[in-house]
Amino acid sequence: MAPNILVLLTFFAFAVLLVGTVLSVGKISRRAIWFLSIGSVSFLSVFFVQMPLQRLTSRVFALSPVWKAMAYAAIAGFVQEFFKFVSALYPEGNSTSGFLTGMGFGLAEVSFILLQAPFISFMLVVERIFALLFHCSSSGIVLYFKEKGRFILGYILISLIHAAMDFLAILYHIGLVSIVLAEAFAGAVSIFVFISFLFAVKRFTFKRKTSKELRA
């Protein structure tokens, strides 16, 4: 368990560095902590909404393994992105709050997985880094679309990308694709989404109003 906790602390340090660098914030304000906290709470949607819907799908529909994987992945993508978005709306929704709530969600997820893992492998660490990068960037992009008045487009687009990543991950777990393919795809998509987020918010720079609010 001790190695797991050390790895987990490393993830939290990485998250602080990522938030500070991307959002150009010297210190984490109370508002930032709020968004990180509410984002981590939104992870409960996996247990109370996502999983029940996935179980219901299995009971109602007689699906082949591939179709079942597709249904599970779609539910995961749309549910998780929805709850991250809702969490980022209070007290206001913008690219910054989206990034922070996504980070909170990702940290809660990595904590849940690492604290249960019997051992920590290099591949698991890499996978979680990509997942954390994706969660914060995808939420930031959805809220960016919301700021531009195109929330539905952003939400559907990001949810479908999220579902595609989960689809390959599920196919790996049921033995239909290799771990190399699943992880390579997840890594490429995560990096692409992260870079897209940076460009969407003008590469590390937010509007002056947003920066002032974070430092308040």
C-alpha positions in Angstrom: 0.0 0.0 0.0 2.9 2.4 0.8 4.1 2.5 -2.9 0.6 3.1 -4.0 0.3 6.2 -1.7 3.7 7.5 -2.9 2.6 7.2 -6.5 -0.7 8.9 -5.6 1.1 11.8 -3.9 3.2 12.1 -7.1 0.0 12.5 -9.1 -1.3 15.2 -6.8 2.1 17.0 -7.2 1.8 16.6 -11.0 -1.8 18.0 -10.8 -0.7 21.1 -8.9 2.1 21.7 -11.4 -0.2 21.3 -14.3 -2.8 23.7 -12.9 -0.2 26.3 -12.0 1.4 26.1 -15.4 -1.7 25.9 -17.6 -3.7 28.4 -15.7 -0.7 30.7 -14.9 -1.7 30.7 -11.2 1.0 31.2 -8.6 -1.1 29.8 -5.8 -4.3 27.9 -5.6 -7.1 30.2 -4.4 -10.2 29.2 -2.4 -12.3 29.4 -5.6 -9.9 27.0 -7.4 -10.0 24.6 -4.4 -13.8 24.8 -4.6 -13.9 23.7 -8.2 -11.3 20.9 -7.6 -13.4 19.7 -4.7 -16.7 19.7 -6.4 -15.1 18.1 -9.4 -13.9 15.2 -7.2 -17.4 14.8 -5.8 -18.8 14.6 -9.3 -16.8 11.3 -9.6 -19.6 9.7 -7.5 -21.7 9.9 -10.6 -19.7 6.9 -11.9 -21.2 4.7 -9.1 -24.7 6.3 -8.8 -25.5 7.0 -12.4 -23.1 5.5 -14.9 -22.9 2.0 -13.4 -26.7 1.6 -12.8 -27.3 2.7 -16.4 -24.7 0.2 -17.7 -26.3 -2.7 -15.7 -29.7 -1.7 -16.9 -28.5 -1.8 -20.5 -27.2 -5.4 -19.9 -30.5 -6.5 -18.6 -32.7 -4.8 -21.2 -30.7 -5.6 -24.3 -29.1 -8.9 -25.4 -25.9 -7.4 -26.8 -22.8 -9.1 -28.3 -19.5 -8.3 -26.5 -18.6 -5.5 -29.0 -22.0 -3.9 -28.9 -22.0 -4.1 -25.1 -18.6 -2.5 -25.0 -19.9 0.3 -27.2 -23.0 0.9 -25.1 -20.9 0.9 -21.9 -18.4 3.3 -23.4 -21.1 5.7 -24.6 -22.8 5.8 -21.2 -19.5 6.4 -19.5 -18.5 9.2 -21.9 -21.8 11.1 -21.8 -22.5 10.6 -18.1 -19.0 11.7 -16.9 -18.8 14.7 -19.2 -22.2 15.8 -18.2 -21.5 15.7 -14.4 -18.1 17.4 -14.9 -19.9 20.2 -16.8 -22.6 20.6 -14.2 -20.0 20.8 -11.5 -18.1 23.5 -13.3 -21.2 25.8 -13.6 -21.2 26.8 -9.9 -20.7 29.6 -9.1 -20.0 30.3 -12.8 -18.9 28.3 -15.8 -15.9 29.1 -17.9 -12.8 27.3 -19.3 -11.0 27.7 -16.1 -13.7 26.1 -13.9 -14.0 23.3 -16.4 -10.3 22.6 -16.3 -10.3 22.5 -12.5 -13.4 20.4 -12.1 -12.0 17.9 -14.6 -8.8 17.8 -12.6 -10.8 17.1 -9.5 -12.7 14.3 -11.2 -9.5 12.8 -12.6 -7.7 12.9 -9.2 -10.7 11.2 -7.5 -10.6 8.5 -10.2 -6.8 8.0 -10.0 -7.1 7.8 -6.2 -9.9 5.2 -6.4 -7.9 3.1 -8.9 -4.4 3.3 -7.3 -5.6 2.6 -3.8 -7.3 -0.6 -5.0 -4.5 -1.8 -7.3 -2.6 -4.8 -5.9 0.6 -3.5 -7.5 1.6 -0.4 -9.5 2.9 -1.1 -13.0 4.5 1.4 -15.4 1.7 1.1 -17.8 -0.9 1.9 -15.1 0.9 5.1 -14.2 1.2 6.1 -17.8 -2.5 5.3 -18.4 -3.5 7.4 -15.4 -1.4 10.4 -16.5 -3.2 10.4 -19.8 -6.6 10.0 -18.1 -5.9 12.9 -15.8 -4.8 15.0 -18.7 -7.9 14.1 -20.7 -10.3 14.8 -17.9 -9.2 18.3 -17.2 -8.7 19.3 -20.8 -12.0 17.8 -22.0 -14.0 19.6 -19.3 -12.2 22.8 -20.2 -13.1 22.5 -23.8 -16.8 21.8 -23.1 -16.9 24.9 -20.9 -15.1 26.8 -23.7 -17.8 25.8 -26.1 -20.4 26.9 -23.5 -18.7 30.3 -23.3 -19.0 30.6 -27.1 -22.7 29.6 -27.0 -22.1 26.2 -28.6 -22.4 23.9 -25.6 -24.4 21.1 -27.2 -21.8 20.8 -30.0 -18.9 20.8 -27.5 -20.6 18.3 -25.1 -21.5 15.8 -27.8 -18.1 16.0 -29.5 -16.1 15.5 -26.3 -18.5 12.8 -25.0 -18.0 10.9 -28.3 -14.2 11.2 -28.0 -14.4 10.0 -24.4 -16.6 7.1 -25.4 -14.1 6.1 -28.2 -11.3 6.0 -25.7 -13.3 3.9 -23.2 -14.5 1.6 -26.1 -10.9 0.6 -26.9 -10.1 0.2 -23.2 -13.1 -2.2 -22.8 -12.1 -4.1 -25.9 -8.7 -4.6 -24.4 -10.1 -5.9 -21.1 -12.2 -8.5 -22.9 -9.2 -9.5 -25.1 -10.2 -8.1 -28.5 -7.4 -5.6 -28.9 -3.9 -5.3 -27.6 -2.9 -3.1 -24.7 -0.5 -1.3 -27.0 -3.3 -0.2 -29.3 -5.6 0.8 -26.5 -2.9 2.8 -24.6 -1.4 4.4 -27.8 -4.9 5.6 -28.8 -5.7 6.9 -25.3 -2.3 8.7 -25.2 -2.7 10.2 -28.6 -6.2 11.4 -28.0 -5.3 12.8 -24.5 -2.4 14.8 -25.9 -4.5 16.0 -28.8 -7.3 17.2 -26.5 -4.9 18.9 -24.2 -3.2 20.8 -27.0 -6.6 21.7 -28.4 -7.5 23.1 -25.0 -4.4 25.2 -24.9 -5.1 26.6 -28.3 -8.7 27.2 -27.5 -7.7 29.4 -24.6 -4.9 31.1 -26.5 -2.1 28.9 -25.3 -1.7 29.2 -21.5 -3.4 32.6 -21.4 -6.9 33.4 -20.2 -8.9 36.5 -20.3 -7.8 39.1 -17.8 -11.0 38.8 -15.9 -10.6 35.0 -15.4 -7.1 35.4 -14.1 -8.1 38.0 -11.6 -11.0 35.9 -10.3 -8.6 32.9 -9.7 -6.2 35.0 -7.7 -9.0 36.6 -5.6 
